[in-house]
Amino acid sequence: MVRHEGLIVAGRYQLDRRLGAGGMGEVWSATQTVTRKPVAVKFLNDEDDLGTRRRFLREARAACAVRHPNVVQIHDVVELDGGAPAIVMELLRGESLEAKLDRDGRMPLGECAAVMARVVAAVGAAHAVGVVHRDLKPDNIFLADTPEGVDVKVLDFGIAKLTGLDGDAAQTGGLTNTGTMLGTPHYMSPEQAFGEQQIDHRADIWALGIILYRSLSGVLPTRADNIGQILKIILTRSIPPLGAAAPDLPTEITTLVDRMLEPEAADRPADLREVKAILERYAGVEVAAFDAPAPSLTEATAQTTSRATAAPRRRLGAASILLAGVALAALVATAGVTLGGARKGSVPATIAPAAGATAGGAPTDAPADPTRPGPAPPAPSAESAPPFASAAISAPAGAKRATPQPATARASTTAPAPAPAPAKSAAPSLGGVIEKPNF
């Protein structure tokens, strides 16, 4: 089907303009012909490939399974002529966290906590129903402009693992074969990098740790010239403590992030409730609570923890690292993973680049991350932008945006020792909106 402006899709969605495109598909803004509601419609390019269709539908099923205000909303899944699916999603206007970090470098603690507490709540809610995202990164965190403030949305459940769902949705959980590497290398946990079969919610905890590290320090700790060097950083435990990269942060925060980045999954926080509680103290608000991870995830956690306890821990030697690098190179060839932060052929969720940005949503003149302190691999090149973005952006040309930070969220960041936690707001914030400050 040739898509063009004015085309009516599934009898009720009129296409307005194309927002983004890639090897796997494209996203259009559209209008519901009856209600006149603006939406985003996500199409596949290869409509005949069964595996691509299954992964496409997995995104819709996973997002619909996680009922949370900070998860992008799926309105409908429609069938096109020929039987191919298309996903109808909410249309977002704003920018990705990737674009903000590329522009601003690092975020103040209170602002970062206000955003990431909501992300953690959304991902924790996914874990509670047995969904593991597996591709968390700043490109998949969207800062949407609303009249009330900035709404935080988690996007792109396209490679999510659905372990705790019943019926047809659960059948998509086994689409990834053992030895297949899925995710974005810079934010991928060690167990994902090795293509292990037992990937549970602690892989998302690692990814959130990398995002927090970068957001709070301005340094991407896994930045390197190639995937082999990224793997070396992970395997040799070469990520410096966050306190070394950002000595002004409270010890409670740096210790939390360091624990989230433990190479052994069993050494990370058991679930995201602890992470949420600490971030809330520095955000000055409460976000929606969520339950413990689903039994389907905790059973896998118990198995991997018992194996880690039974086997003596050892550091990997050079031969093991070399062997792992060779294996990973083979996996990359089959998985089609790029260093730029996007999977080859992935489809954007609902975003088009803002004015002054590349197709990936990052400004074309975005500075590289500051020099990473401590032991590091050879001087890296800048992280390339993905071929397109992953949510719908419409921002005024030349406008410099800042994610609002609640006035009560400004915790002290002037001493490395833990500061007294700021007082929480009286009423919990159960939604995803961060109120605009008075300026």
Secondary structure as UniProt FT lines:
FT   TURN            5..6
FT   STRAND          8..9
FT   TURN            10..12
FT   STRAND          13..21
FT   STRAND          25..32
FT   TURN            33..35
FT   STRAND          38..44
FT   TURN            47..48
FT   HELIX           50..65
FT   TURN            69..70
FT   STRAND          74..79
FT   TURN            81..82
FT   STRAND          85..90
FT   STRAND          94..96
FT   HELIX           97..104
FT   HELIX           109..128
FT   TURN            129..130
FT   STRAND          131..132
FT   HELIX           138..140
FT   STRAND          141..146
FT   TURN            147..148
FT   STRAND          149..154
FT   TURN            158..159
FT   STRAND          161..162
FT   HELIX           167..174
FT   TURN            178..179
FT   HELIX           185..187
FT   HELIX           190..193
FT   TURN            194..195
FT   HELIX           202..217
FT   TURN            221..222
FT   HELIX           227..235
FT   TURN            236..237
FT   HELIX           242..245
FT   TURN            247..248
FT   HELIX           251..260
FT   HELIX           265..267
FT   HELIX           273..283
FT   HELIX           295..310
FT   HELIX           318..335
FT   TURN            339..340
FT   TURN            344..345
FT   TURN            355..356
FT   TURN            359..360
FT   TURN            364..365
FT   TURN            397..398
FT   HELIX           407..409
FT   STRAND          433..435
//
